[in-house]
Amino acid sequence: MSPDATQEQIYRLCEEARLYKFCSVCVAPTWVKTANEVLSNSNIKVTTVIGFPHGNTLPEVKAFEAQKVIEHGATEVDMVINIGALKSAVIEHVRCDIEGVVSIAHASQAIVKVIIEAALLNKNEKILSCKIAQETGADFVKTSTGFASGGATVDDVRLMRETVGEQMGVKAAGGIRDYETACRMIKAGANRLGCSSSVSIISQVVS
């Protein structure tokens, strides 16, 4: 999700998603209405991000942002946890953060994915963040924003799947640029991938 993405690029992203039958497009909040209009006659979901990319906005702001993007047509919201609060063991803040977004989203049948930013967490923090996301009713846990020091790893995906079991989705995102890596993530337990190189990966399959 490039900060300098233009409207023309959003149009192109949506058309590529339609051509290759991707599950969803992920766009910045400001482009949700545009993507929703372009994809209105398709089954492709419009995903956007909340508290992106650092997760440090107030819980009330995240909930408000979720409400507005859903009004604009988002059917999936990927929210970033408050990483500093988690690492400080201020668990109630992390829980409140997620609960606010989940409450807003689920009232409109929208899906919530909680981005734990695994590259910045130790093993115990990864497990804890996944458990909190599951306990507060989120639908997916997601590895990364793509803006930290690292993206998805097979080990992180496997740990996340082991932690949440089969009752919750696991999304691997960040650094998935080829078909072989995508397959490893799926084998490790991911049931959704976030890739800026999706077209290139698909081309490797059909070539």
Backbone hydrogen bonds, N-H to C=O, Kabsch-Sander energy under -0.5 kcal/mol:
donor,donor_aa,acceptor,acceptor_aa,energy
5,A,2,S,-1.6
10,I,6,T,-1.8
11,Y,7,Q,-2.3
12,R,8,E,-2.1
13,L,9,Q,-2.6
14,C,10,I,-2.3
15,E,11,Y,-2.2
16,E,12,R,-2.5
17,A,13,L,-2.1
18,R,14,C,-2.1
19,L,15,E,-2.5
20,Y,16,E,-2.7
21,K,17,A,-0.8
22,F,17,A,-1.8
25,V,45,K,-2.2
27,V,25,V,-0.6
27,V,47,T,-2.6
31,W,28,A,-2.2
32,V,29,P,-1.4
35,A,31,W,-2.6
36,N,32,V,-2.7
37,E,33,K,-1.9
38,V,34,T,-2.3
39,L,35,A,-2.2
40,S,37,E,-1.0
42,S,39,L,-1.8
45,K,23,C,-2.4
47,T,25,V,-3.3
47,T,45,K,-0.6
48,T,76,E,-1.9
50,I,78,D,-2.3
55,G,51,G,-2.4
62,K,58,L,-2.3
63,A,59,P,-2.4
64,F,60,E,-2.1
65,E,61,V,-2.8
66,A,62,K,-2.5
67,Q,63,A,-2.2
68,K,64,F,-2.3
69,V,65,E,-2.4
70,I,66,A,-1.9
71,E,67,Q,-1.9
72,H,68,K,-1.4
73,G,70,I,-1.3
74,A,69,V,-2.6
75,T,46,V,-2.4
76,E,46,V,-1.4
77,V,111,I,-3.0
78,D,48,T,-2.9
79,M,77,V,-0.7
79,M,113,K,-2.4
80,V,50,I,-2.1
81,I,115,I,-2.2
83,I,54,H,-0.6
83,I,81,I,-1.4
86,L,82,N,-2.2
87,K,83,I,-2.6
88,S,84,G,-1.3
89,A,86,L,-1.6
90,V,85,A,-2.8
91,I,89,A,-1.5
93,H,90,V,-0.7
94,V,90,V,-1.4
95,R,91,I,-2.8
96,C,92,E,-2.6
97,D,93,H,-2.4
98,I,94,V,-1.9
99,E,95,R,-2.8
100,G,96,C,-2.2
101,V,97,D,-1.2
102,V,98,I,-2.9
103,S,99,E,-2.6
104,I,100,G,-1.6
105,A,101,V,-2.9
106,H,102,V,-3.0
107,A,103,S,-1.2
108,S,104,I,-0.5
108,S,105,A,-1.6
109,Q,106,H,-1.3
110,A,105,A,-2.8
111,I,75,T,-2.3
113,K,77,V,-2.6
114,V,140,F,-2.4
115,I,79,M,-3.6
115,I,113,K,-0.7
116,I,114,V,-0.7
116,I,142,K,-2.5
117,E,142,K,-0.5
118,A,143,T,-2.7
120,L,117,E,-2.1
121,L,118,A,-1.8
126,K,122,N,-2.3
127,I,123,K,-2.3
128,L,124,N,-2.5
129,S,125,E,-2.6
130,C,126,K,-1.9
131,K,127,I,-2.3
132,I,128,L,-2.5
133,A,129,S,-2.2
134,Q,130,C,-2.3
135,E,131,K,-2.8
136,T,132,I,-1.9
137,G,134,Q,-1.3
138,A,133,A,-2.1
139,D,112,V,-1.8
140,F,112,V,-1.8
141,V,169,G,-2.0
142,K,114,V,-3.0
143,T,171,K,-2.2
152,A,174,G,-1.9
157,V,153,T,-2.3
158,R,154,V,-2.6
159,L,155,D,-2.4
160,M,156,D,-2.7
161,R,157,V,-2.4
162,E,158,R,-2.4
163,T,159,L,-2.0
164,V,160,M,-2.3
165,G,161,R,-1.8
167,Q,164,V,-0.8
169,G,139,D,-2.8
171,K,141,V,-3.0
172,A,170,V,-0.5
172,A,192,R,-2.2
174,G,194,G,-1.1
177,R,175,G,-1.0
182,A,178,D,-2.1
183,C,179,Y,-2.4
184,R,180,E,-1.9
185,M,181,T,-2.1
186,I,182,A,-2.0
187,K,183,C,-2.5
188,A,184,R,-1.8
189,G,185,M,-0.7
189,G,186,I,-1.0
190,A,185,M,-2.4
191,N,170,V,-2.1
192,R,170,V,-1.1
194,G,172,A,-2.9
195,C,193,L,-0.6
197,S,176,I,-0.6
198,S,195,C,-0.7
201,I,197,S,-2.4
202,I,198,S,-2.6
203,S,199,V,-2.3
204,Q,200,S,-1.5
205,V,201,I,-1.1
205,V,202,I,-0.5
206,V,202,I,-1.9
207,S,203,S,-1.4
